[in-house]
Amino acid sequence: MSPIVKRKGEKFTLPGKYLLFILTILCTGLIVLTLYTDYVSRPLGVIAGRILVPMQTGISEAGSYLSGRSEELVHIRDLLAENERLRSQIDQLTIENTMYKQDRYELNNLRELFVLAAQYDEYEKVGARVISRDPGNWFHSFTINKGYDDGLLVNMNVIAGSGLVGRIVGIGPNWAKVMSIIADNAHVSGQVLSTEDNLIVKGNLELFADGLVEFEQLIDKADRVVVGDKVVTSYISDHYLPNILIGYIYSIHGDANNLTKSGRLTPAVDFERLNEVLVIMQLKQIIEDE
């Protein structure tokens, strides 16, 4: 083999077979170092630790955050569904409670009417429901759901609560209009139950704002009438049957003529709340002069 001679002016080039041989030796050496020492892996591990560990930590934290948010969203959806179910349940219970209260209220009204009917058991009566009323806060006039098809007639007496409500003033086949004793144009002949002294009960809507009606023309020379006495319809009333409770003496005072007394009554009926009434199926018999 002839030695490699570099001629003047020529660049030195290593033959390919020598370069391949050198690279093979170098790779083999690196493999050996990698297998039996950490000479190469240590710096590579340091580099990987500097770069990969922060990345893995960030990815892990992001994964944990997204997982937590996902669980929170699932929990929120469950809470929203539960809230909607509870709202629906509350609405249903509210409706049922309202119906229960309404039924109880109507039952109490019917009990009152039953007791009232027993007090006036000498009269035939028919129950009716209030279906409309004139504008205002009180039932000074209203319409019931019974009429002449049910045997009702004008001037029949209407009762509720604990006593007199008024009388029928208009009628149709399945309705009747009732004017109550608190109307401004209402007049009822009454008497004090304990003394049998007569008086006139007059409606007054302005006065009824205080829950009262007025009376006048009471002749009580012996001063026997006192606050709290019952006032009932009298036998001389034109349209009302006798001995129906009107109310109770609230106040009393002498008139300027020194002959009669006037005052105020507390009605026996709550004219702010009327739903059911009783109609007495009997008219006051008026004896006409011959």
Order of alpha helices (4+ residues) and beta strands (2+ residues): alpha-alpha-beta-beta-beta-beta-beta-beta-beta-beta-beta-beta-beta-beta
